[in-house]
């Protein structure tokens, strides 16, 4: 799989605009006078190429960029003072070792007195499909990540009902659809309950202490017994007139 070195060998080849006598070399890379860079084999020092092929570098102890892949990271360059040397928005493999990462400056080579400013930009994901690895010799580099069919990102999407759905490889890693919302059950409808038939005592508005109504029925029977039926009174009057 192709590897891209930290300083980008292809970019350096196109950036060489000087004679062979003025070329500076470091770690297998070549630079022209005036270009500043971090020597791959002796970071976090910074060097500047001088005329005649001389190098002017800081005097710090050399630190290896990495010992494992965990010491490297794929980073998108968002600033540069040397766009022909370090292209803006390019993907670079950088060391995360503190002694190196804390001193790394994307604007290396900036010289405002000489009119050399640092360009900045909001970049897209130029590191997509790449990962940083630790190469033999303790240098960070980029490796292409092979596509793995059937695998999708592990992110999820929340649904209105509080559940989550993941991506579906069979849908081109699109999110699965949320389950259809289940409507709430209808409110219960009250059912009228028929009332029991009323007794005579209930209609008359009275009742016993026990609520049975027997006292009212007995009183009604006694009153009926003490009354003379109208037909009997007529017969008695007729008999009396016949005697007269």
Buried (B, 14 or more C-beta within 10 A) or exposed (E): EEEBBBBBEEBBEEBBEBEEEBBBEBBEBBBBBBBBBBBBBBBBBBBBBEEEBEBEBEEEEEBBBBEEBEBBBBBBBBBBBBBBBBBBBBBBBBBBBEEBBEBBBBBBBBEEEEEBEBBEEEBEEBBEBBBBBBBEEBBBBBBEEEEEEEEBEEEEEEBEEEEEBBBEEEEEEEBBEBEEEEEEEEEEEEEEEEEEEEBEBBEEEEBEEEEEBEBBBEEEEEEEEEEEEEEEEEEEEEEEEEEE
